[in-house]
Structure formats: C-alpha cells, structure tokens
Amino acid sequence: MIRASCICSTDDKSLFSIAHTFPSTSPFENYAGMVIGRCSRCGMQKTLRKNKQNFDPMQSRGQWYLHNEEEMSRAFTPLLSIIKRNLPTDAYIIDVGCSSGTLLSLLKKDGYENLWGVEPNKKAYLQAKKSGLTNTFHGTLDSIKKKLPRQADLVIYNHVLEHVPKPQEELLLASKMLSQEGYLLIGVPNRDNIVYQFRGMYWESLMPLEHIWHFGTQDLERLLESHKLAILEKNV
C-alpha cells in the first residue's frame, strides 16, 4: 500500500493499492518502474511513483495539433456543437490548457468574441499567441483570475484535468470564476471502457508520464458533486 492524496480527501492519508507496475521491457521502456495506484476509499486511480527524468504533466501536443488541424477540427465538432447550443457568441469563454489554441480558433471562426486561453506549456502558448489569440496567457487558471473583465460563462477543461495535481482546488477556483448560470465543459480519458478492461496497462490513454489521475465515470461525477456542480449533460 502507498499513502498519498486523493480527490476524495483533503489530506495525504488515502491508501492506494497497486493497480499497475510498469516493467522495463518493451513497450514500457519509458515507463519503467512507474506505478499507478487505486485508492482504497473511492477507487480513483493515480500515478504515484514517477520516472522523474521524463514525467511532465504540463506536456502539450501543440505542434501536433497544428500539423493535424483538419483532424482536430473534426474531433472538436461535438464540443463546438455543445457550446453553440448553450451559449451566444458574446459569451465569455476560458479554455484552460488551450495548447496551441485550436479549439479557441474554431470558436473564433464561429463568431465568438470573448475568448480567453491559458496554457502552462510555453511552446504551445507561443503558438496560440502567434495564431492571433490575443487573450491567451502563459500559466494556469489562477494566473488570469484578475485579468478577466467579468465572470466567465464557460470554463473548458478538455483533456486537462487529468494533468492537474490538485483537481479539488482547481474546480473550486473555476467555480468562483464562473457566473451564476455558467458552465463547465470537461473531457477526460475515461477508463470505464472495454479497451481498458481488456488491455489494462497497455491502454494507450493511461499515459503515466503525463497523466496524474485516471478517471472513471463515477470518479468525475463524485468530484463535481463535491463542489455542488450539477451535471447537465454527459457523454461516456
């Protein structure tokens, strides 16, 4: 058992059993010695022992997004549909971990005016800036809380929350930055799928060199409910 913090508590007293230990053999050479644990309280999975040389939760694939713009535009179609269905074009939108700004650029093309992005990876942030997204900042959500002229109507975490060391604190901040009728739009790799059930640690989306948390559907639902955030729509 390994003692560490979990999203189900505010201390470091959760005990984790070992769900996966990555060997040094192919195809896991880069993950050698890394451990993913399962919380004994809630079942949440977390990367616990890290390859310190290679572990980087602020990893971004900004360059890949730029080179695969057409493919990414198709991938973002469901998100764009949700946003356009719920928010007018004058809504204030924050994309947390916006990478090179692909999603914000698509929203801009659709007529959205008040777009804000924040990206901790400097190279990806510079790419977003270069693409003409003037309200994009290098850092985390906390670094722009005083820059926004008013509360946001939407805060987006698209494949970002699994990288955040303290999701509880992150969502508390996001809640404070949202207007009373504001929305959160969250996407994470979901381990409640048949591929993970069959492949286990061979599931490509585990990515333990980058992902701290490995959510299942109930894990994310419990996290949102702990902040009294109503779930209006979900796609699993």
Buried (B, 14 or more C-beta within 10 A) or exposed (E): EEEBBBBBEEEEEBBBEEBBBBEEEEEBEEBEEBBBBBBEEBBBBBBBBBBEEBBEBEBBBBEEBBEBEEEBBEBBEEBBEBBBEBBEEEBBBBBBBBBBBBBBBBBBEEEBEBBBBBBBBEEBBBBBBEBEBEBBBBEBBEEBBEEBEEBBBBBBBBBBBBBBEEBBEBBEBBBEBBEEEBBBBBBBBBBEBEEBEEEEBEBEBBBBBBBBBBBBBEBBBBBBEEEEBEEEEEEE
